Amino acid sequence: MRIAVGSLMQETNTFVSFKTTIETFKAFYLYRGEEMFTAYGAARVEVPAFFSVFRAAGAQIVPLLGAYAGASGTVTRAAFDQLVTEMTDRLKAAGKVDGVALALHGAMAVEDEPDGESEIVRRVRAAVGPDVPIGVSLDLHGHITKAMLQPGVFYIGYREYPHIDMWETGERVARLLLDTIAGKRKPVMALAKRHMIVSPVNGRTGQEPLSRIVAEGRRREAAGKVLHVSLFPVQPWLDVPDLGFAALVCADGDVVAAQRTAEDLAEMAWQAREEFEPDLTPLDTAIRDGLKAKGTTVIADAGDAPSGGAAADNVTVLTTLLRHGADKAGRLSYLTLCDAQAARAAAQAGPGKRIKLRLGHCHSAADGTPLEIEALVRSISDGKFTMYDAGAEGTEMDLGLSAVLVVGDIRIALRSHPAFEWDTGLFTAFGLELKRAALVFVKSPSHFRVAFTPHAARIVIADTPGPTCGNMRKLKLTRVTRPLYPIDWNESKDANH
């Protein structure tokens, strides 16, 4: 038995001005062929999980391509074509395979194609012929479309947000693919959608209202009518047609049961739409109250989250801290910032030196202007550390040339590359102990809770500006299918939409 494995993952944010190119993928990772077997190291993500299950089954693995660009701007057609063509060329050159396992995100938009995943699957299908089963893992924030539902293709999404089950999702896909190849299962897919978007601030699977929809999905699986229920609250910073909450259900040959389950769960989400409204705190209030309160206050800078595609270079938090005198508060405040030029300047000056810098908005010029500061360079590093907190633990992080800057009682963890702010290593790897800080700012709407909650006396979600704004009503969406809740919905409309 021969099974091909490939991965092409990127989450698009259409509100940022920069594009995702081949260089963006290389900055995260781009693995080719047999390099994939060792390149992931100990990371608990989908592709290594595929390998683990297939090896245990005695299958011969055909590694294709492992490409990842995190969350960023729209993918250029040139980059997309280069990567998909390389993947399919490797697939054709491999000869006959019995199955294909793909790790995709689900919310990739290309310059001329808002539904990148359906094109990837279509081109892979063309490479292997009509009879080879294809199993696909997806992120819970995928934008799921009817075009993705192609013959002989099944999808399984993450069950958890924050994302702590990437490995387990890979295992589920691999096991079902093996059963499909063996003729034990005949997976069929059904999709139901509602035109609503959910702020990731209030879209956690362990929190109401999504938790009860998840529980109903697990109940349907346990009853044996369907195999896998995947819920997709969707990445909301994606201005494309048919954006909305999706329920995607995989059943064993019974498409009627799958469709009924999908419709029931999508309708549950729609009926709960008002409960998804996020609880956001003005940034001034969060800082003022946090400086007065005992213990460490962890504050989400939700509007500048690199996990949603932001550049992580917005200086609104730093500017506001200085306005509130946090640099003279007698208690420490920590924040991160991505600015490669400033990191180089700090490195050239060296530890112990005072320098004047223009910080921020290297990539997000439309969202603000750089801030001029004077700072002490505390330390310089290569920006490499291993994630140990749940959610891609074991992944080797490379933030590029990094520095810790001191502005009075403020500590800035400055880096060269944007990176998901899911792990406490963002601070601890650079000598910043969380327990010493009154305020710790994390550029993440929700995932940070897994790692930072044990260290927090309280958690606050700040209503900060940027391309990952947590308030859905502020989004300027022009290409989506209307009406879209909550942006242009009022309760005088037909409740059934």
SEMARZA-742761 format. One record per residue (C-alpha): x, y, z; residue in three letters; residue number from 1. Coordinates in steps of 0.05 Angstrom, whole numbers. Example, Ala and Ser with C-alpha at 12.3 -4.5 7.8 and 13.67 -1.06 7.14 Angstrom:
% residues 2
       px       py       pz   seti   tidren
      246      -90      156    ALA        1
      273      -21      143    SER        2
END
This chain:
% residues 497
       px       py       pz   seti   tidren
        0        0        0    MET        1
       28       67      -21    ARG        2
        1      133        7    ILE        3
       23      203      -15    ALA        4
       27      258       38    VAL        5
       27      332       24    GLY        6
       14      397       60    SER        7
        1      468       35    LEU        8
      -25      512       91    MET        9
      -38      587       95    GLN       10
      -94      627      127    GLU       11
     -110      690       87    THR       12
     -128      758      116    ASN       13
     -154      803       61    THR       14
     -149      866      105    PHE       15
      -73      869      102    VAL       16
      -37      903       44    SER       17
       21      854       38    PHE       18
       18      790       -3    LYS       19
       40      719       13    THR       20
       97      698      -33    THR       21
      145      640      -37    ILE       22
      191      678       10    GLU       23
      135      680       61    THR       24
      130      604       59    PHE       25
      205      598       65    LYS       26
      205      643      126    ALA       27
      160      592      161    PHE       28
      178      527      126    TYR       29
      181      494       59    LEU       30
      200      420       61    TYR       31
      208      377       -1    ARG       32
      204      302      -10    GLY       33
      240      258       41    GLU       34
      262      320       79    GLU       35
      192      318      108    MET       36
      206      255      147    PHE       37
      253      291      196    THR       38
      240      366      186    ALA       39
      180      369      232    TYR       40
      220      344      291    GLY       41
      177      332      352    ALA       42
      121      379      330    ALA       43
       52      352      346    ARG       44
       19      373      281    VAL       45
      -18      339      224    GLU       46
       37      313      178    VAL       47
       78      276      231    PRO       48
       12      246      254    ALA       49
       -2      221      183    PHE       50
       67      189      182    PHE       51
       57      156      250    SER       52
       -8      123      231    VAL       53
       14      101      161    PHE       54
       80       72      187    ARG       55
       42       32      240    ALA       56
       -2        4      185    ALA       57
       59      -17      144    GLY       58
       44       31       87    ALA       59
       97       60       41    GLN       60
       95      136       48    ILE       61
      107      180      -12    VAL       62
      126      249       15    PRO       63
      108      306      -32    LEU       64
      114      376       -3    LEU       65
      105      409       65    GLY       66
       92      484       57    ALA       67
       67      531      111    TYR       68
       60      606      113    ALA       69
       20      617      176    GLY       70
      -32      672      170    ALA       71
      -16      729      121    SER       72
      -41      768       62    GLY       73
      -71      741       -2    THR       74
      -28      688      -36    VAL       75
        2      709     -103    THR       76
      -18      667     -162    ARG       77
       55      655     -178    ALA       78
       70      627     -109    ALA       79
        7      584     -108    PHE       80
       20      555     -177    ASP       81
       93      541     -161    GLN       82
       76      502      -99    LEU       83
       15      464     -125    VAL       84
       51      447     -189    THR       85
      111      420     -151    GLU       86
       65      379     -107    MET       87
       27      349     -166    THR       88
       90      338     -207    ASP       89
      119      298     -149    ARG       90
       54      260     -144    LEU       91
       54      242     -218    LYS       92
      127      221     -216    ALA       93
      113      175     -157    ALA       94
       71      128     -199    GLY       95
        9       93     -173    LYS       96
      -13      109     -102    VAL       97
      -71       80      -63    ASP       98
      -89      144      -27    GLY       99
      -70      216      -14    VAL      100
      -69      252       54    ALA      101
      -67      327       52    LEU      102
      -60      378      109    ALA      103
      -93      443       87    LEU      104
     -119      502      126    HIS      105
     -185      517       91    GLY      106
     -182      593       88    ALA      107
     -130      605       33    MET      108
     -148      658      -17    ALA      109
     -107      668      -81    VAL      110
     -104      733     -120    GLU      111
     -152      707     -172    ASP      112
     -185      651     -133    GLU      113
     -220      662      -66    PRO      114
     -224      587      -53    ASP      115
     -153      561      -57    GLY      116
     -167      494      -24    GLU      117
     -217      472      -76    SER      118
     -166      485     -131    GLU      119
     -112      447      -93    ILE      120
     -157      386      -86    VAL      121
     -181      391     -158    ARG      122
     -109      391     -183    ARG      123
      -88      334     -138    VAL      124
     -148      294     -163    ARG      125
     -127      307     -235    ALA      126
      -58      280     -218    ALA      127
      -81      214     -187    VAL      128
     -143      198     -227    GLY      129
     -215      189     -206    PRO      130
     -210      127     -162    ASP      131
     -157      145     -110    VAL      132
     -187      168      -43    PRO      133
     -163      235      -16    ILE      134
     -166      252       58    GLY      135
     -158      324       81    VAL      136
     -147      356      149    SER      137
     -172      427      159    LEU      138
     -165      482      210    ASP      139
     -229      498      249    LEU      140
     -227      569      219    HIS      141
     -231      544      148    GLY      142
     -277      577       97    HIS      143
     -315      516       72    ILE      144
     -347      518        3    THR      145
     -390      473      -39    LYS      146
     -333      470      -90    ALA      147
     -291      433      -38    MET      148
     -340      375      -37    LEU      149
     -311      334      -93    GLN      150
     -321      259     -107    PRO      151
     -275      213      -68    GLY      152
     -252      268      -21    VAL      153
     -266      272       53    PHE      154
     -249      326      104    TYR      155
     -239      326      179    ILE      156
     -229      391      217    GLY      157
     -198      407      284    TYR      158
     -245      395      342    ARG      159
     -213      445      388    GLU      160
     -203      520      392    TYR      161
     -154      539      419    PRO      162
     -121      489      372    HIS      163
      -94      433      416    ILE      164
     -113      374      372    ASP      165
      -74      383      308    MET      166
      -39      316      317    TRP      167
     -104      281      334    GLU      168
     -138      310      273    THR      169
      -82      282      230    GLY      170
      -92      214      262    GLU      171
     -167      215      247    ARG      172
     -155      232      174    VAL      173
     -101      178      167    ALA      174
     -143      124      200    ARG      175
     -204      139      158    LEU      176
     -162      140       95    LEU      177
     -134       71      112    LEU      178
     -205       44      124    ASP      179
     -227       75       58    THR      180
     -170       43       20    ILE      181
     -186      -24       52    ALA      182
     -260      -18       33    GLY      183
     -283      -16      105    LYS      184
     -312       54       99    ARG      185
     -343       96       44    LYS      186
     -339      168       68    PRO      187
     -389      218       41    VAL      188
     -393      292       57    MET      189
     -449      341       71    ALA      190
     -445      416       83    LEU      191
     -492      467      114    ALA      192
     -477      541      123    LYS      193
     -505      603      155    ARG      194
     -483      673      134    HIS      195
     -455      694      201    MET      196
     -385      707      227    ILE      197
     -360      693      297    VAL      198
     -307      734      332    SER      199
     -251      686      353    PRO      200
     -252      723      419    VAL      201
     -317      687      436    ASN      202
     -311      626      390    GLY      203
     -276      577      436    ARG      204
     -300      505      433    THR      205
     -300      498      509    GLY      206
     -342      561      519    GLN      207
     -417      573      507    GLU      208
     -449      577      458    PRO      209
     -401      538      413    LEU      210
     -389      485      467    SER      211
     -461      461      465    ARG      212
     -461      456      389    ILE      213
     -396      417      394    VAL      214
     -428      372      446    ALA      215
     -487      358      400    GLU      216
     -439      340      344    GLY      217
     -402      291      389    ARG      218
     -469      261      410    ARG      219
     -488      250      336    ARG      220
     -421      215      325    GLU      221
     -431      171      387    ALA      222
     -500      151      362    ALA      223
     -466      120      301    GLY      224
     -504      157      247    LYS      225
     -444      197      224    VAL      226
     -368      188      229    LEU      227
     -341      258      239    HIS      228
     -373      325      253    VAL      229
     -330      386      238    SER      230
     -352      456      257    LEU      231
     -322      518      224    PHE      232
     -338      586      256    PRO      233
     -294      612      199    VAL      234
     -236      662      196    GLN      235
     -276      727      195    PRO      236
     -222      773      166    TRP      237
     -233      744       97    LEU      238
     -273      785       48    ASP      239
     -298      731        0    VAL      240
     -366      706      -24    PRO      241
     -406      657       17    ASP      242
     -368      671       81    LEU      243
     -403      640      141    GLY      244
     -408      589      195    PHE      245
     -403      518      167    ALA      246
     -421      449      192    ALA      247
     -385      396      152    LEU      248
     -405      324      165    VAL      249
     -373      259      143    CYS      250
     -416      195      143    ALA      251
     -404      124      121    ASP      252
     -444      121       57    GLY      253
     -506      155       85    ASP      254
     -507      225       55    VAL      255
     -579      237       80    VAL      256
     -557      228      153    ALA      257
     -497      272      141    ALA      258
     -538      328      110    GLN      259
     -591      325      165    ARG      260
     -537      330      219    THR      261
     -502      387      183    ALA      262
     -566      427      176    GLU      263
     -585      416      249    ASP      264
     -518      440      274    LEU      265
     -514      500      228    ALA      266
     -583      520      252    GLU      267
     -562      513      324    MET      268
     -506      563      309    ALA      269
     -554      611      276    TRP      270
     -602      609      334    GLN      271
     -544      624      382    ALA      272
     -517      681      340    ARG      273
     -528      736      392    GLU      274
     -490      695      444    GLU      275
     -427      698      402    PHE      276
     -420      774      413    GLU      277
     -351      785      445    PRO      278
     -338      820      511    ASP      279
     -284      871      495    LEU      280
     -251      922      541    THR      281
     -226      991      519    PRO      282
     -150      990      519    LEU      283
     -145     1050      566    ASP      284
     -189     1014      617    THR      285
     -150      950      612    ALA      286
      -83      985      625    ILE      287
     -109     1030      680    ARG      288
     -143      973      718    ASP      289
      -86      924      706    GLY      290
      -33      970      735    LEU      291
      -75      978      798    LYS      292
      -94      905      807    ALA      293
      -54      852      845    LYS      294
      -20      797      806    GLY      295
       -9      792      731    THR      296
      -62      816      683    THR      297
      -56      784      614    VAL      298
      -86      828      560    ILE      299
     -102      805      490    ALA      300
      -82      855      436    ASP      301
     -135      823      392    ALA      302
     -130      872      334    GLY      303
      -57      857      317    ASP      304
      -56      781      321    ALA      305
       -7      747      273    PRO      306
      -47      683      281    SER      307
     -101      719      241    GLY      308
      -55      751      190    GLY      309
      -35      816      223    ALA      310
       37      841      218    ALA      311
       45      845      294    ALA      312
       78      913      285    ASP      313
       23      959      311    ASN      314
       47     1006      366    VAL      315
      -21     1025      394    THR      316
       -8      986      458    VAL      317
       60     1016      469    LEU      318
       35     1086      455    THR      319
      -23     1077      504    THR      320
       23     1048      558    LEU      321
       67     1109      554    LEU      322
        8     1156      556    ARG      323
      -14     1122      621    HIS      324
       56     1127      651    GLY      325
       68     1053      652    ALA      326
      142     1066      642    ASP      327
      143     1099      711    LYS      328
       91     1055      746    ALA      329
      139     1017      790    GLY      330
      111      952      761    ARG      331
      132      918      697    LEU      332
       94      914      631    SER      333
      112      865      576    TYR      334
       93      868      503    LEU      335
      117      841      436    THR      336
      131      876      371    LEU      337
      154      854      302    CYS      338
      204      902      270    ASP      339
      264      872      234    ALA      340
      297      940      222    GLN      341
      292      960      295    ALA      342
      319      891      316    ALA      343
      380      902      271    ARG      344
      392      971      301    ALA      345
      388      942      371    ALA      346
      437      887      353    ALA      347
      486      937      322    GLN      348
      484      979      386    ALA      349
      492      918      431    GLY      350
      468      900      501    PRO      351
      475      956      552    GLY      352
      471     1011      501    LYS      353
      417     1065      496    ARG      354
      389     1078      427    ILE      355
      336     1119      393    LYS      356
      289     1080      349    LEU      357
      229     1087      303    ARG      358
      186     1027      322    LEU      359
      129      993      286    GLY      360
       85      996      225    HIS      361
      137      968      178    CYS      362
       83      929      142    HIS      363
       19      962      169    SER      364
       32     1033      148    ALA      365
      -43     1043      134    ALA      366
      -58     1028      207    ASP      367
      -12     1078      240    GLY      368
       56     1112      241    THR      369
      121     1089      275    PRO      370
      134     1112      346    LEU      371
      200     1146      363    GLU      372
      228     1122      429    ILE      373
      293     1118      468    GLU      374
      307     1050      498    ALA      375
      361     1009      532    LEU      376
      381      946      496    VAL      377
      378      892      549    ARG      378
      394      830      507    SER      379
      402      803      436    ILE      380
      386      733      411    SER      381
      374      692      349    ASP      382
      300      686      367    GLY      383
      298      610      368    LYS      384
      260      570      420    PHE      385
      218      508      427    THR      386
      144      513      442    MET      387
      126      473      504    TYR      388
       55      496      518    ASP      389
       -4      458      489    ALA      390
      -20      473      416    GLY      391
       36      453      367    ALA      392
       82      437      426    GLU      393
      149      413      403    GLY      394
      150      462      345    THR      395
      215      498      336    GLU      396
      203      573      332    MET      397
      248      621      295    ASP      398
      232      694      307    LEU      399
      295      718      272    GLY      400
      342      768      303    LEU      401
      309      789      368    SER      402
      321      838      425    ALA      403
      293      858      491    VAL      404
      285      933      498    LEU      405
      276      970      564    VAL      406
      235     1034      567    VAL      407
      231     1048      641    GLY      408
      185      995      670    ASP      409
      164      971      601    ILE      410
      198      910      568    ARG      411
      190      901      493    ILE      412
      204      832      464    ALA      413
      225      855      395    LEU      414
      231      805      338    ARG      415
      243      802      263    SER      416
      191      752      241    HIS      417
      116      749      257    PRO      418
       97      687      296    ALA      419
       36      659      330    PHE      420
       33      684      402    GLU      421
        9      618      431    TRP      422
       67      601      477    ASP      423
       96      633      540    THR      424
      165      624      507    GLY      425
      152      690      472    LEU      426
      174      721      537    PHE      427
      207      667      580    THR      428
      256      647      525    ALA      429
      284      717      528    PHE      430
      290      723      603    GLY      431
      223      756      618    LEU      432
      189      721      677    GLU      433
      114      727      673    LEU      434
      104      729      749    LYS      435
      144      794      753    ARG      436
       98      833      707    ALA      437
       35      872      724    ALA      438
       14      872      650    LEU      439
       30      821      597    VAL      440
        4      836      526    PHE      441
       -6      779      477    VAL      442
      -25      790      404    LYS      443
      -77      735      401    SER      444
     -153      734      408    PRO      445
     -161      667      444    SER      446
     -107      615      433    HIS      447
      -61      648      484    PHE      448
     -108      625      539    ARG      449
      -80      554      538    VAL      450
      -10      576      556    ALA      451
      -21      641      595    PHE      452
      -82      625      638    THR      453
      -41      589      692    PRO      454
        1      652      700    HIS      455
      -55      703      700    ALA      456
      -93      733      758    ALA      457
     -142      757      705    ARG      458
     -150      758      630    ILE      459
     -176      817      590    VAL      460
     -191      822      516    ILE      461
     -174      893      493    ALA      462
     -213      926      436    ASP      463
     -151      944      397    THR      464
     -148      967      324    PRO      465
     -119      928      266    GLY      466
     -134      875      213    PRO      467
     -155      824      265    THR      468
     -204      869      300    CYS      469
     -245      829      351    GLY      470
     -309      869      340    ASN      471
     -343      839      279    MET      472
     -388      899      270    ARG      473
     -327      943      252    LYS      474
     -306      900      193    LEU      475
     -311      932      124    LYS      476
     -331      872       82    LEU      477
     -352      885       10    THR      478
     -348      817      -26    ARG      479
     -385      774       24    VAL      480
     -455      746       11    THR      481
     -505      792       44    ARG      482
     -538      799       92    PRO      483
     -483      776      139    LEU      484
     -493      773      214    TYR      485
     -476      814      254    PRO      486
     -451      867      207    ILE      487
     -516      886      173    ASP      488
     -567      847      211    TRP      489
     -624      872      253    ASN      490
     -676      830      287    GLU      491
     -733      858      245    SER      492
     -708      813      190    LYS      493
     -735      743      181    ASP      494
     -704      703      237    ALA      495
     -695      644      190    ASN      496
     -650      687      146    HIS      497
END
